Amino acid sequence: MAGESANNNEIVIPAITRIYLAPVGSQAPADATSPMPEALRNVGLTTEDSLKFNSEPNFEQVRSAQSSYPTRTFQTTDAATIEVDLQQWSGANFRAVYGGGEITAITVAGQTGVKHYKFAPPKIGGRTEVMAVVEVVDGGKHYRYVFPRAMQMEGVSKDLAKTKEAVLPLRLAVQGGDELDAWYLITDDPAFALPTTP
């Protein structure tokens, strides 16, 4: 069987990327280009080169006396993570990178109509899962990675240097379930079309 021919149209350059978050169980996008369902909130601006999606399967190997190579390899677990640095500081983005938390308004004594806000991160056991969608656009090609369940599972380290913007590090670990895909991709890229058999 001949191999596929070289095709530079199948090279993807992520010219535009967007990250959306919503409560778990929210409506997911049905296709690659329709307006995003209302519950999915755009986190806003992110740094240029910080977006990463990592899929990390783990394997065990069986070794036998008759071979210096493994005689069988089997997968034991699967894992995936999403990483991106958020440039916009907002209450919603703080809650996203800390895995939840509470925001309360504080009335300033002696100043009518002036409010300050208190953010308290979640206690142990209080982190909340989110649905996430990563959107990638390359010209006329669109890709939407959908993650029905994900959770912020790393600490938050903020560099507060005056020579650059301070970002909020979003680090989501993809969660699984019995009856749903842990993640999936929706695209209108014609390169994904199934080959027709003669």
Order of alpha helices (4+ residues) and beta strands (2+ residues): beta-beta-beta-beta-beta-beta-alpha-beta-beta-beta-beta-beta-beta
